[in-house]
Amino acid sequence: MQTLVVSTVLWLVLALGGVVAIVWGAETFAEHLAGASTRLGVSTFALALLLAGAEPEELATAVTASLRDAPAIAFGDVIGANVAMCLVALGVGALVVSIPFDTTVLRYSLGGLATGAFATFISWNGTVDRIGGIALIGAYLVFVAVIWRLERHPPSLGETAELDEAAKSLGEGRVGVELALVVAGVAAMAVGAIALVEGIRRISDVEATQTVLGLTVVGFATAFELVVLAWSSARRGISTAVVAAVVGSFTYNVTMTLGAGALARPLVITDASALHLPWLMMLASLGLVLLLALPRRRLDRWSGITLLAAYPLFLVSVVLAH
């Protein structure tokens, strides 16, 4: 018994170490991507998609979970991270300052709901094969094309929301150093994702437990940087671009992240019904954001309190359902 406890603690420490590596990697990736892309003469958006994707934490975790034959963690990460982004990240931001909800954010939100419903439909039976993965990635490309056409610039998603600001503050530097740090960030995320997934797998090889941990621990951990981004941006006077990044990342996760995981290895879970309520709650979390924001076209402090109060309800429902 004592050996089991010690082993569990050690694997938990490994998982937490993975979270630290993922967050450091994502931060390093975002901080130096603008410099590398500018000096290479490549757009930051293109380089972000080429090297790691707009939401590299979730992408790395989902692909790793898929390759390690832990589909419950991959599904749980996508759903859990999206719920945390909507309820915690936007909730924290709204507590600090009133968040504008203009036409751009509305478009992102409606796109997120549509793609989220599509992902829910594809995944409802607990399986996303490679054809399904291609369909999800295709849905993401359609979303990007539509937003790009409407807004005249590529969507702000995850780490890419910080790139323009970083590009304006560039100093002198060598492209080799900037690119090396970008690659180091990607590598740290990959190693961290392996550690996180392996730690969760070793804590329990039971699918139901992995599902719960994916929806709660892994989902929140991989969304944590966007929570910090929303808080720090709100303190400086949050912009529409940052809110769009949080809401737009919802779309990225249910399409590119889930699709990439399925392409790496088809995602199949035994108990598909275990994710039915979480899928619906994921859609409801973004729906709640819209419901609170539309009357005054902003998320105020009371909206933030409501969103934050809803997150524990999600966690409790996940635990009680299993």
N, C-alpha and C positions, 0 to 999 in steps of 0.2 A: 504494500500500500504506500509506504513512504517513498519507495523507488518510483512509483507511478506519479506521485505528487511532484517529486523533484524533476522528473522527466517532463511533466506538463509545464512546470515553471520555466524550464530551460527552453522549450519550444515556444512558449509565450514570449520570452525575452528575444528569441530569434525573430518572431513575428513583429515585435515592436521595433527591433533594430531595422527590419525591412521597411517599416513605415518611415523611420528617420531617413533612411537612404533614399526612399522615393521622394519625400518632400525636399530634401537637399538637392537631389538630381533635378527635380522639376524647377526649383528656384534658380539653380545655376543655368539650366537650359534657357529659361525665359530671360534671365539677366544678360546673357551674352549672345543670344540669338540675333538681336538687332544689329550688334556690331559685326558679327560674322557675315550676315546677309548683305549689309551695306557695303562692306569691303569686297565681297565676292560679286557684287552687282546683281544679286538675286533678291526677289521680294521676300520679306520676312514671312508672309503667309505661305508662300511656296516652300520655303526652307522648313518651316514648322511642320507642314504636312509630310514633307519628304523624310525628315529625321525622326519624328516621334508622334506626329499628330497633334491636334489642338488640345487634347486632353491626355497627355502622355501617361499620367499616373494610372488612370483607369484602363487605358489601352494596354499598357505593359502588364498590369495585374490580370486582366481578362485573358490575354493571350497566354500568359504563363499558366494560369489556372487550367485553361483548355489543354495545353500541352502536357500538363501534369495530371491529366485525367481527373480534374476536380471541377466539373461543370457547375455544380451548385455554388461554388465560390464565384465563378464568372458571372452567373446570373445575379447572384446576390449583390456583387459589387456594383453592377450597372444600376440595379433598382435602388439599392441603399444609398449610393452616391447621389443619384438624382433627387431622392427625397431630401437628403441632407442639404443639397444645394438650394433647393426651393424653400425649405422650411428654416434651416439654420443660417445659411449664408445671407439670404435676402432678409431674414428676420433680424439678424445682427446688424446688417446695414441700415435697416429701417429704424432700429432703435437709436442709432447715432444721428441720423439725419433723414429728412423726408426724401424718398427716392422717386424721381420723376418716372412716369410710365407713359412715354410718348409712342408715336406710331411705329418707330423702329422696334422698340421692345415688344409692342403688341404683335408685330409680325413674327418676331422670334418666338413669342409664346404660342401663337397659333400654329406655327410650324412645328414647335416642340410637341404640342398636343397631337397633331396629325401623325407625326412620325412615331410618337410614343404609342399611339393606338395601333399603328401598323406593326410595330415591334411586338406589342402585346398579342396581336392576332397571330403573328408568325410563331411566337413562342408558347402559345397557350397550351399546346399538347406536350410541353416539356422538351421539345426538340427543335434545334436550329441546325439544319444541315448546311453544306457548302453552297447550295443553290439559294437557300434562305439568307446566308451570309452575303452573297453577291447582291441579292435584292435589297438588303439593308444598306449596304454600301452605296448602291445605286440611289436609294432614297436620300442619303446624305448629299450626294453629288447634285441631285435635283434641288435640294434645299439651298445649297451654296449658290447654285446658278441663279435661282429665283431671287434670293436676297441680294446677290451681287448686282443683278440687273436692276432691282428696285432701288437699292441704296447707292449704286455706282461705285461700290468698293466691296472687298470681301468681308464676310461676316466676322464679328469679334467673338471669338470662341476661346475660353480658357486662357492659357498663357499668351495667346496672340493679342489679347486685349492690352497687355503691358508693353508691346513691342514698339508702337509709335512713340510713346513717351520715352522709352529707353533710347530710341534712335536719335531723338532730339538732344539728348545729353551725352552723346558720344564724344570721347576724347581721342587722343592719339593712341594708336595701338596697332599691333600686327595681326593680320588676318589669321595666321597660324595659331596664335595664342587664343583668340576668340573662338575659332573653330574647334580647337582642342578642348576648351572648356565646355562648349556645346556638346561635343561627343562624350565628354566625361559625365555630363549631366544625364545623357541618355543611358550610358553604361550604369550609372548609379541607380537609375530607375529600374533598369533590367535586373540588376543584382538584388535590389530591394524588393522587387516584385517576387523574385524567386524565393527569397527569405520569408516574405510575408505569407505566400501561398504554402510553402513547405511547412512553416510553423503551424498554420491552421490545419493542414492535412495531418500533421503528426499529433496535434492535440486531439483530433477525432477523425476517424475515417468513416464515420456515419454520415450519410448524405443529409439527413435532417439537421444534424448539428452544424455541418458545414454551411447549410443554407442560412441558418440563423446567424452564424458568425459572419457570413458574407453580407447579409442584409444590414447588420448592425456595426460590428467592429471594422470590417474591411471597407464597407461602403462609406462610413464616416471618415475613416483614416485617409482614403484616397480623395475625398472631397474636402479635406481639412484646409488645403491651401487656398481654395476658393473662399472658404469661410474667412480666413485671414485677409485675403485680397479685398473682400467686401468690407470688412471692418476698417482696414487701413485706408481704403479709398473713401469710405464714408467720412472718416475723420478729416480728410483733405477736401471734402465736398464732392460726394460721389457723382460720377458722370453717367450719362445714358449708356456710353460704351461699356462701362464695367458691368452695369445691370444686364445689358445685352449679352455680355460674356457669360455671366452666371446662367441666364436662361438659355442662351444658345448652346451651352455645354450640355444641357439636358438632351438636346437633339443629337449632338455628337455621340453621346454615350449609347443611346438606344439604336444608333445606326452604325457608325464606324467601329466603335468599341466592341459591341456585340457581334457585328459582322466579321471583324478581324478575328475574334475568338473562334467563331464558327469556321472560318477559312483555315485557321491553324489546325483545328480538329473539330469535327461536328460535336455540338453541345447536346448532350442527352441526359436528362435526369429521370429517375424512376418514378417519383411522386410529383407529377406536374401540378396537382391541386395545391401543393404547398406554396406555390408561387402565385396562385390566382389572386388572392387578396393583396399581396404586396404589389403586383402589377397594377391593380385597380387603385391602390393607395398612392402609387407613384403618379398616375394620371391625376388623381384627386389633389395631390400636393401642388401641381402646377395650376390646376383648376382653381384651387383656393387662392393662389397668388392673383390670378386674373379677377376673381370675384371681389377681392379686397381692393385691388388697384383701379378697376375700371370706373367706379362712381366718381372719383375725384382725379383720376389719371395720375395717381401717385400712391406709394406705400408710406403711410405715416407711422408714428410710434405705436399706436394701437394695433395697426396691421402687423408690425414687427412682433409685438407681444403675442398676438394670435398665432402667427406662424411658428414662433418658438414653442408655444404651448402645445401645438399640434405634434411636434416631433416626438416627445415622450409617449404620446398616444400611439404613434406608429411603432415605436420600440416595444411597448407593452403588447400590442396586438400581435407582433411577430413572435414574441416569446410565448404568449399564451396559446397561439395557434399551433405551436410545436411542443 
